[in-house]
Amino acid sequence: MHTFLIIVPEGGMLFESAGIADILMQANRLRPNDAPLYRIEVATTQSHRVVHGSSGLNLLADHRLADLDPEQERDTVIVTGKGATEEEGAFVAGWLRRAAPNARRIASVCGGALLLAEAGLLEGRRATTHWRLLDTLQSRYPKVKVENGPIYVQDGPVWTSGGVSSGFDLTLALVEDDYGFIQAREVAQDLVMFLRRPGGQLQFSRYPLNQAKTPGPIRDLQSWILENLDGDLSVEKLAERVAMSPRNFTRVFTRETGISPAKFVEEGRLHTARQRLEQSTEGIEHIAVTTGFGNGLNLRRVFERNLQLTPTEYRDRFHSRNLA
């Protein structure tokens, strides 16, 4: 039997830990005449056993993490968030640092990857986290090989997953790792879930467009760019518009916004194309031309590179119900 210790920090979304537990218990229920596949224990970081979720609901944990010996041998330890305070996060990271050598697997959901990184468990490893935290993970822990596309990442005994419900995808992958494809497929089918969710987590992301830090020519130019996406937005043309040399313009634009002019143009075009796919019935070729991609093939390439799915797939998943 495989044992799971689920660490639930304060103030998070409790359906992460509850969903993980339900998936593992479903694996048990599908083999009623055999020994259970999993035993689950839940630990809280609080001085009492009650975890307060962000929804106002509470969870009664089996243990206080402070009462558990981190050096005890365990099968799988999974942490479902980064904690409500720095002190809480530091405590969990310290506990994980001591527990890792005695566990077969260490895993995280969402912001829990920051705790694994703080514990030193992601150094030199590939990892992911919620798309909103990817830059934070990379900037705070530059030795982590952050991947921004996958729903989850395995690097040796360490598993990390993206935001919130991606922990369910991770759990199914752990079931498959433990008991094989057929067992994991049966659990997924019984719970009406994808065993392998199509696309990566960036299909759900909505990054804000980087705005210049201060009012001035660069910020004004950004507004003009977004109003003229189907025009010639080459570095040379944009530099000419603000009366700078291309080299100086690129340097100033990058300093003011944090990204290159070409990247801002692509992100602006992609942002607008996504909105039109969600909120209109315009054809993909028309959207591609009016947002500056030129043709549907170029639009598809940018979608696949950035979101890991095609424009048609994106529209099927995210279009307004009023357009159905």
C-alpha positions, 0 to 999 in steps of 0.5 A: 500500500502507498501512503500519502501525506498531504500538507495543507497550508492555511488560507488556500483552496481546500478542494485541492487537497480534498480532490487529491484525496478523493482521486486516491480513494476512488482508486481504492473503491475500484478494487473492493475485494483487494487490499487498499491501494492508498492510505491518506493522512492530512497535516495542517501547519496550524497549532490546532488541527483545523485548516481555514480555507479561502472559501470560508470552509474548514478542514479537520486534519489528521495531524499537526505537521509540527507533531510529525517526525520529518525523518520517518520513512514515507512514500509520497509527501505532497504540499498544496500551497505556499502558506498564508505567511512567510513564517508558515512557508519557512516552517513547511520548507524546513520540514520538507528539507528534512523529510525529502531524504526519507520520502520516495516522492515529493510533490507540490500543487500550485504555489507549493513549488515555492516551498519545494524551491525554498527547501532546496529540492528544485535546485537544478531540476525542471519544475512548474507552478501556477502560471501567475507564479512562474516569474516569481519562481524563476526570479527567486530561485534562478537555479530552478529550470522553470517550465511554463507550459506543462500541467505538471512536471516530473524530474526524478523523485520530485513532481510539481504541478500548475495551478489549483485543479492541475493537482488532480492531473498530477494525482492521476499521473502518480496513480499511473506511476504506482499501478499502471495505465489501466488503473489510472484510466479507470479512475479518470473515466469513473470520475469523468476526467481527462487522464491527459488533459489536452493542452498545457496550463498556459491556455488558461493564463491571462498575462497583463500586457507590460506597461511602461513604468512612467507616462511618456513616449513609450507608454503612448506608443504602446497604446498606439500599437494596440490600436494598429495591430494590423500595421507595420510594427517592425522595430524600425517603424516603431523607432521612427515613430518616437524619433529614435534609432532602432538600437536606442529605441529597443534599449529604452523600450525594454528598460521601460517595459521589461520586454522587447518591442517585438515581444510586446507586439506579439503579446498584444496581437495574441491577446486581441486574437484570444478575445475575438476567438472568445467573443465573436464568430469571426473566421480565423483567417479574418482574425489573423489578418486584422490582428497583424498575423497575416494569415491563419498559419502564422496565427496557429504557429503563435498559438501553438508556441505560446498556448500549446493548442490551435486557435480552433481548439482555443475557441472550442474551449473558451468561446462565449456561451451566447455564441454557441 
